[in-house]
Amino acid sequence: MISLGIENFSNKKIFYFLLSLIIINQFLSVIDGYERYKNSLLATKEVLYDMSLYFKEKTDKNVIIATHDVGALKYFSEREILDLVGLTNPEMRKFYKNIKRDERDIRDYIIKNANYLVMFDFFKIFLNFSPRGDTDFIYLGRTKPVFGLNQYYEIYGILK
């Protein structure tokens, strides 16, 4: 027989009560984690899917969208994406290799190669410019906040 070391307890009921509380707590944690994960997926899907549908339904098939978040937007919008991070667009990597931020010319590259810019507001730190107030960009709106981030995508048209 397996010994749990409870022979020394004068009251085994306390041990089993505490063990039951631990098991219930773990069970509730799993349920809570599942609910949070599900809500996160649904909220993110809603934001990205709605934005993607907008581009699919309201823009020409040949537009190029510059963004740092390529996955869902590319898939659901069926539009070409200019990856601002450089994972799928190796040409962007050269901008980040330049340590001198003030010498990065990402802005001109985006204007030349994209029709729209979609980004989180904080991403301007990496781009080294802000499209707000820039006369080559027109603010079109923003999405609902993405779950858990308290961030939203800002959408800009690029004037040619």
C-alpha positions in Angstrom: 0.0 0.0 0.0 1.2 3.5 -0.8 1.9 5.8 2.1 0.9 9.4 1.8 2.5 10.3 5.1 -0.9 11.1 6.7 -0.7 8.4 9.3 0.7 11.0 11.7 -2.2 13.3 11.2 -4.6 13.0 14.1 -7.4 14.2 11.8 -7.3 12.8 8.2 -10.4 14.8 7.4 -8.4 18.0 7.3 -5.9 16.5 4.9 -8.6 15.3 2.5 -10.4 18.7 2.8 -7.2 20.6 1.9 -6.4 18.1 -0.9 -10.0 18.6 -2.3 -9.5 22.4 -2.2 -6.3 22.1 -4.2 -7.9 19.9 -6.8 -10.9 22.2 -7.1 -8.6 25.2 -7.4 -6.7 23.6 -10.2 -9.8 22.6 -12.0 -11.2 26.2 -11.8 -7.9 27.6 -13.0 -8.1 25.4 -16.1 -11.6 26.5 -16.8 -10.6 30.2 -16.3 -7.6 29.8 -18.5 -9.7 28.2 -21.2 -12.3 31.1 -21.0 -9.6 33.7 -21.2 -7.9 32.0 -24.2 -11.3 31.6 -26.0 -12.2 35.3 -25.3 -8.8 36.4 -26.6 -9.1 34.4 -29.8 -12.6 35.7 -30.4 -11.8 39.3 -29.8 -8.6 39.2 -31.9 -10.4 37.3 -34.6 -13.1 39.9 -34.6 -10.7 42.8 -35.0 -8.5 41.2 -37.6 -11.2 39.5 -39.5 -13.4 42.7 -39.7 -10.4 44.8 -40.8 -9.4 42.2 -43.4 -12.9 42.0 -44.8 -12.9 45.8 -45.1 -9.8 45.6 -47.3 -11.1 42.7 -49.3 -14.5 44.3 -50.0 -13.6 48.0 -50.3 -10.2 48.1 -52.0 -8.8 47.1 -55.3 -7.1 43.7 -55.5 -3.8 45.2 -56.4 -3.3 47.4 -53.3 -0.4 46.8 -51.0 -0.9 47.0 -47.2 2.1 47.9 -45.1 1.8 46.3 -41.6 3.7 44.7 -38.8 1.0 42.0 -38.3 0.9 40.0 -41.6 -0.9 36.7 -40.8 -4.6 37.1 -40.6 -4.7 40.4 -42.6 -3.0 38.8 -45.6 -5.0 35.6 -45.4 -8.5 37.1 -45.0 -8.0 40.3 -47.1 -6.4 38.4 -50.0 -4.2 41.5 -50.5 -0.4 41.8 -50.8 1.3 42.7 -47.6 4.5 44.7 -47.1 5.8 43.2 -43.9 7.2 46.0 -41.8 9.0 43.5 -39.4 10.9 41.8 -42.2 9.9 38.2 -41.6 8.4 37.8 -45.1 10.0 40.8 -46.7 13.8 40.6 -46.3 14.3 44.0 -47.8 12.9 45.6 -44.6 15.6 44.0 -42.5 18.2 46.5 -43.8 16.3 49.3 -42.0 16.6 47.6 -38.7 20.2 46.8 -39.1 20.9 50.6 -39.2 21.6 51.4 -35.6 21.2 55.2 -36.2 17.5 55.6 -36.0 17.5 59.1 -37.5 19.0 57.7 -40.7 16.3 55.1 -41.3 14.3 55.9 -44.4 11.4 53.5 -43.7 8.8 56.3 -44.2 9.9 56.9 -47.8 10.0 53.1 -48.5 6.5 52.7 -47.2 5.1 55.6 -49.2 6.8 54.3 -52.4 5.7 50.6 -52.0 2.4 50.6 -50.2 -1.1 52.0 -50.5 -2.2 51.6 -46.9 -0.5 51.5 -43.5 -1.9 49.4 -40.7 -0.1 49.5 -37.3 -0.4 49.7 -33.6 0.3 53.2 -32.3 3.4 52.1 -30.4 5.0 50.6 -33.6 6.0 54.2 -34.6 9.0 53.7 -32.3 10.4 51.0 -34.6 9.5 52.9 -37.8 11.1 56.1 -36.5 8.2 58.2 -37.7 4.5 58.8 -37.0 2.0 59.0 -39.8 -0.2 61.3 -37.7 0.2 64.8 -38.9 2.3 63.6 -41.9 0.8 65.1 -45.1 1.6 61.9 -47.1 -0.8 59.8 -44.9 -4.5 60.2 -44.3 -5.9 58.8 -41.1 -8.9 56.5 -42.0 -9.7 55.1 -38.5 -8.9 52.5 -36.0 -10.2 49.1 -34.9 -11.6 48.0 -31.6 -8.9 47.3 -29.0 -7.2 43.9 -29.3 -8.0 41.7 -26.3 -5.5 42.0 -23.5 -3.3 44.6 -25.2 -5.4 47.7 -24.8 -4.0 48.6 -28.3 -5.9 49.1 -31.5 -4.8 49.1 -35.1 -4.7 52.5 -36.8 -5.4 52.6 -40.5 -3.9 55.1 -42.9 -4.2 55.7 -46.6 -1.0 56.7 -48.3 -1.4 59.7 -50.7 0.4 59.2 -54.0 
